[in-house]
Amino acid sequence: MKRDYPDRPLLGVGAVIVRNEQVLVVRRANPPLKGEWSIPGGLVETGETTREALVREIREETGLTVEPVEFIEVFERILHDADSRVQYHFVVIDYLCRIISGESCPGSDVSEMRWATFDDLQILGITPETRGVIRKGLNAAKKSTAFRTRS
């Protein structure tokens, strides 16, 4: 699927994966955000629901099987080239997720991954918009019974 200079916006999914009040972030291995840190995710394929796409993408990128727990928000990313033409246009549906199983291992779309506190995010160069999505996810995780430890 052609990602640059699209005829229409592309639908994607993103995951705020929380563990012990930290979030999993990945360094992108491919354009448009090659070398930048972000939350894992990718494009929805024809015939998939957004939740199915999210589970598939996270398994491919991180080796983890996740469960989407809660919708966070719809996030738009529009990037222009030097001539002000729209080079990339993504509409991304972000979900709070919890890990079901698996061992974290970067896939081919990811050059590096790590668990980060909210304070780490600015140091890693994560955009203010993505930090906002992560903050919402971390706040939702604090309120969710899905993240409470069992005694």
C-alpha positions in Angstrom: 0.0 0.0 0.0 1.4 3.4 -1.0 1.9 5.5 2.1 3.5 8.6 0.6 1.4 11.1 -1.4 -1.8 9.2 -0.8 -5.0 9.8 -2.7 -6.8 9.7 0.6 -6.0 9.5 4.3 -4.8 6.1 5.6 -6.4 4.4 8.6 -4.0 3.3 11.3 -4.1 2.1 14.9 -1.8 2.8 17.8 -1.3 1.2 21.2 -0.5 2.7 24.6 0.8 -0.5 26.2 1.1 0.0 30.0 3.1 -2.1 32.5 3.9 -0.9 36.1 3.1 2.8 35.2 5.4 2.7 32.2 4.6 2.7 28.5 6.2 0.7 25.7 7.7 2.9 23.1 9.4 1.9 19.8 12.0 3.6 17.6 10.7 3.5 14.0 12.9 1.7 11.4 11.0 3.0 8.3 9.7 6.3 7.0 7.8 8.5 7.6 9.1 8.6 11.2 12.4 6.6 10.7 14.6 7.0 13.8 11.9 8.6 15.9 10.4 7.2 19.1 6.6 6.7 19.2 4.0 4.2 20.4 3.7 1.0 18.4 1.0 0.6 15.7 0.4 0.4 12.0 -2.2 0.4 9.2 -5.5 -1.4 9.1 -5.8 -4.0 6.3 -9.0 -4.5 4.3 -11.4 -6.8 6.2 -9.9 -6.2 9.6 -11.5 -4.4 12.5 -9.3 -1.7 14.2 -9.0 -4.0 17.2 -7.9 -7.0 15.0 -5.4 -4.7 13.2 -4.0 -3.5 16.5 -3.4 -7.0 17.9 -1.7 -8.0 14.6 0.5 -4.9 14.3 1.6 -5.1 18.0 2.5 -8.8 17.6 4.5 -8.0 14.4 6.3 -5.0 15.8 6.9 -6.1 19.4 6.4 -9.9 19.7 3.7 -9.2 22.3 0.0 -10.3 22.3 -2.1 -7.5 23.7 -5.7 -6.9 24.5 -7.2 -3.5 23.6 -8.8 -2.4 26.9 -10.2 1.1 26.1 -10.4 3.6 23.2 -8.3 6.6 23.9 -8.7 9.0 20.9 -8.5 9.6 17.2 -5.2 11.1 16.2 -4.4 12.7 12.9 -0.9 13.1 11.5 -0.4 15.1 8.3 3.1 15.7 7.0 4.0 18.0 4.2 6.9 17.9 1.8 9.2 20.9 1.0 6.7 22.1 -1.6 3.8 22.0 1.0 2.2 19.0 -0.7 0.7 16.4 1.6 3.3 13.6 1.7 1.7 11.6 4.5 -1.8 11.6 5.9 -2.8 9.1 8.7 -5.9 8.9 10.8 -4.9 6.8 13.8 -7.2 5.2 16.3 -5.4 4.9 19.6 -6.2 2.3 22.3 -5.0 1.5 25.8 -3.7 -2.1 25.8 -2.6 -4.6 28.3 -0.2 -7.5 27.6 -1.7 -10.9 27.4 1.5 -12.9 26.5 4.7 -12.9 24.7 8.3 -11.7 25.1 9.2 -8.2 23.8 11.3 -8.4 20.6 11.6 -5.7 18.0 10.1 -6.6 14.6 11.3 -5.4 11.2 9.5 -2.1 11.5 11.2 -1.3 14.8 14.9 -0.7 15.4 14.6 -0.5 19.2 12.0 -0.6 22.0 12.0 0.2 25.6 9.7 0.8 28.6 9.6 4.5 29.6 8.1 6.6 32.3 6.1 9.7 31.3 9.1 11.9 32.3 11.3 9.9 29.8 9.1 10.7 26.8 10.3 14.3 26.2 14.0 13.2 26.5 13.3 10.6 23.8 11.9 13.3 21.5 8.4 12.0 21.5 6.1 14.7 20.0 3.8 16.7 22.3 0.8 15.2 20.5 1.9 11.7 21.1 2.8 12.5 24.8 -0.8 13.7 25.2 -2.1 10.4 23.9 0.2 8.5 26.3 -0.8 10.7 29.2 -4.5 9.9 28.5 -3.6 6.2 28.3 -1.6 6.2 31.6 -4.4 8.0 33.4 -7.0 5.5 32.0 -4.8 2.6 33.1 -4.8 3.9 36.7 -8.6 3.8 36.7 -9.0 0.5 34.9 -9.5 -2.8 36.7 -7.6 -4.5 33.9 -4.3 -3.1 35.3 -4.9 -3.8 39.0 -2.6 -6.4 40.5 -4.3 -9.4 41.9 -3.5 -10.4 45.5 
